[in-house]
């Protein structure tokens, strides 16, 4: 699921930054925006919360991981906008560089969410119900949070608000991490191990029909990026239902095709999702300064192929260097 999520992120990043607004408004563009919506960032956050719940790591290790992701997010923002920042420094482009350096991307909300989850676990223990309640509270109160003074806007962008550089603020996005944490306990209830096959099939069929009928609603939100980044509780619930349905489908495929090269590649990508995500953004971000919203379908397709190939190679090189370093340390 994480492997597909990062592939869909690549597709939507290339669409948003490489292609014209006319192309983005086509049916094809809307389909790509949808794939870069519920099956991408929300799935990543839900799975992250799920594995934090299963993790036996200490509070200090979780906090260190969270802080590391936040620091990596700052480095990534600088790296992916490096070409743009040079042009700003030379006076060739007139934009506020702070809005790019402090852009609230998903690594920030991931890091902050890990810290919040681990601290909450210290208070309420391993019970899943409080995490589910907190998930909905986070989402429900998001629209009602008031803006801080302008001097705090770069900090506030990581927390809430509709600044143009606030892509994944804590409110509402941490709600997915808390829901993912809750799902680790919820899915272990005895009901899920005793449910009859016919009942499960009926629920799946009804859910499938409901998702198909409500796709226009979800598509309107995913095609409007500001609306997607700051969506309401209704879309949150829809995404939770979609993710459950999506999980069943992918689990079925993985069981039926365990040795399929595509499945194996997606599993590998999912295991190394952070490195892959960083490399794809470094490539896309720096190319986008030169090609910003000038391409059509073939430019989008070429961009996808180049980014996926380069990101795969760079991730493999990084893993090789990391493995060799670990060998030397152990020796």
N, C-alpha and C positions, 0 to 999 in steps of 0.2 A: 504493500500500500504506500509506503514512504517512497519507494522507487518510482512508482507511477506519479505520485504527488510532485516530485521534483521535475520529472519530465514535463508534466502539465505546466509547471511554473515556467520552465524554459519556453514552452510554446506561447504562453501569454505574455511573457516579458518581451520576446521578439516581436510579437504582434503589436504590443503597446508602443514600443520604442522605434521599431523599424518601419512599420507600414503606415500608410496614409489613413487619415480619419475616415475617408470614404470607404476604404477597404474594411476598416474595423467595424463599420456599420452594416456590412453585408451579413447575410445569414451565416456564412462560414465564419466570419469574425465573431459573431455572437456565440457560435458553438465553441470556439476556442476560449472565449472569455468564460463560458460556463465551465469548461474543463479546468481552467485555471482558478475556478471558484471552489465549490463544495468538495470536489475530490482532491484539492491541493492543500492550501494553507490550513483549513479547518481539520482535515484528516491528519496532517502533520502534528498539529497542536493536541488533538485528541489522543493520538498514539503516544506522544511524549508524556502526557499526563498518566496514561495507562501504565507505561513502563516506570515512571517515578513511583507509582503505587506498588509495583512489584519489586522495586529495587530495595536491597538491604543495606544500601550505603548510608553512612552517617550524615547528620545534619551539616557538618562542616564540609564534607565532600560535595553535597548537593549545592551548597552556597558557593563553593569554589567553582563548580561547573556553571552555575548561573552567571557569576561574575565574569567567567572566561568567555561565555557567549556574548555578553554585553560588550566586553572589550573587543572581541572579534568583530562584532557588528560595527563598531566605530572604525576599525581598520578597514573593513570591507567597504563601508561607505566612502572612505577616502580613496581606496583602490579602484572601485568601479567608476568613480567620477574623476579619476586622475586626469584624463584627457580634457574633460570639461573644466576642471580647476585650472589647468594650464592656460586654456583660452581665456578664462576669467582674469587670471593674473596678467596676461598680455593685453587685456582690454578688448579682446575680439568678441566676447560675449558678455552681455550685461545681465547678470543674475546674482542673487544673494547666495554665496557659497555655503553659508551656514545651514540653509535649508536642505542642502544635499549632504553635508557632512553629518548633520544630526537627523537625517531622515529616519523615522521610526519603522524600520523594516522588521521582518519576522524574527531575526536572531535576538533582537532586544526583548520582544515580548516572550520569546522562549526562555531566555535567561531569567527575566524577572518572574515568570510564572514558576519556574523550577524553585526559585527562592521562596515565593509565596506558598507553594504547595508543601515544601519541606517544613516551613515555619508553622503552617496550619496543622500539619501532621503532629507536630510537637504539642499542640494545644488540644486537639480533638482525638488524637490517636488514629487508628486505622479504620474507623467506622466510615462507610462510604456515603451515608445519607447527608451528613453535614457538608461534604464536598459538593454533592449535587445541589443542595440548597444554595450554597455560595455561588455555584455556577450560574444559577438563574438570577440571583441578586445582582451579580456583576453585570449581566446583560440587561436586566430590567432598569437599573438606575443609570445606565450609560447616557441616555438622551437628556437626563435632567441635571447632569453635572455642569456647574457654571465655569466659565473661563476664568483663569487667573489673570493677574495684571500682565501687560505685554512683556514685562521684563522676565517673566517665567515661561514664555511661550515655547521655547525650545525644550525645556523640561516637561512642560505640560503635554507636548506632542507625544511623548512616550506613555502618557497616562490616559488622557481622554481629549476630546475636542476634535474639530474638523479642519485643522490646518492642512494645507495641501501636502505637507511632508509627513503627516501623521497617517501612515499606512496601516500599521498594526498596533494600535494603542492597547494598553492593558484592558480598558473598558471599550469594547466588549470581548476582546479576543482571549483574555485569560479564562473566560467562561468555558471555552472549549477544553483547556488544560484541566480545569477542575471537573468538568463532565467526564473527561477521559479517565481521570483518577477514580471517580465514582464508578465508572463502568467496570473497573477491575474487581470491585466487590459485588456489584450488581449482577454481573454475568456468572458469578459463582453460586448464586442462589440455587437451591435444589430444583426449582421449577424448570430451569434451563437444561438440567440433565435428565429430566423425566418427561418433557413435553413430547407428545406423539408426533410422528412424521406427518400425518395428515393435517394436524393442527398447524404445524410449522409451515407446511406447503401452502395452506390456506392463507396464513398471515403474510407469507411472501408474495402470493399472487395479489392480494388486496393492496399491499404496500406498493407493489409495482404499478398497479393501475392508478393509485393515488399520486405517485411520483410523476407518471406520464401526464396525468391531467393537470398537475400543478407546475409543470415545467415552464410554461409561459411566465408565471409569477416569478420563479427563481431566475429565469433568464433575464427578465427586466432588471433585476438587482445586479446580477453579475456583469451585465453589459454596461452598467454605470459604476465605474470604479469608486468614486467618492461614496456612493450609496452602499456599495459592497464593503468598503473598509469600515463603515460606521453603521452597520445594519441593525435592525431591530430584533426583538425577541421572537417575532414570528418566523423570520428567516433562520434564526438560531435553532428553533425547534425543527423546522423543515430540514435543516442540514444534519441535525442529529439523527432524524429518521432516515435520511438519505444515506448517511454513513453506515448505519446498521445494515441497510439493504446492500450497499456497496461491498461491505465486508463479506457478506454471504456469497456474493457473486465471485469475488476474487479468491475466497477460500475454495470454492467449487473448482475454479480454473486451476488453482495450484495443486489440488488433490488429483485432478484428472491429467495434468500436464507437468509433472514434477521435474522432468528433465528437458523441458522445452527451452531452447536457447534464449528466447525472449523472456521467459519467466525467470531463468537463472540470471540474466542480465539485470532485470528489475530487482531481484533479491540482492544482488551485489550492490547495485546503486543505492538501495534502501539501507543497507548496512553501512554505507559510506556516504550518507546523505549530506552531512555537514560539509565535507570537503568538496563534493560534487556541486553543491549549492554555491559555495564560495567561488569556485572556478567559473561556473556558468555566468555569474554576475560580473566577475572581472572582465570576461570576454564581451558580454552583451553591453555592459555599461560604457566601455571605452569605444566600442564600434559605434554605438548609438549617437555619440557626439558628432560623428561624421555623416551618419545616414538617417538622422532623426526624422521619422515619419515621411519617408520618401519612396518606400517600396510597395509593391503589390504582392500577389500570391507567390510568384516565383522567388522574389526577394525574401519573403517570409520563409519559404521552404528551404532555400539555400542557407539562410541564417540558422534555421533549426539544425540542419545537417552539420554545419560547421561547428556550431556551439556544442552539440552532443558529442561529436567526434573529439574535439579538442578537450572538452571537460572530462571525457572518459580517459583519454591519454594522460592528461595532467593528474587526474586522481590516482591512476595506476603508478605514475612516477612518484607522486607524493607518498603513497603507501609503501613503495619499494624503499624509498629513502628512510621512512619511519621505521620499517622493519630492520633495515641494516643498522640503523642507529641503536635500536633495542638490542640487537645481537652483540654490538660492541660493548654496550653498557653491561649486559649480562656476563660477557667474557671477562 
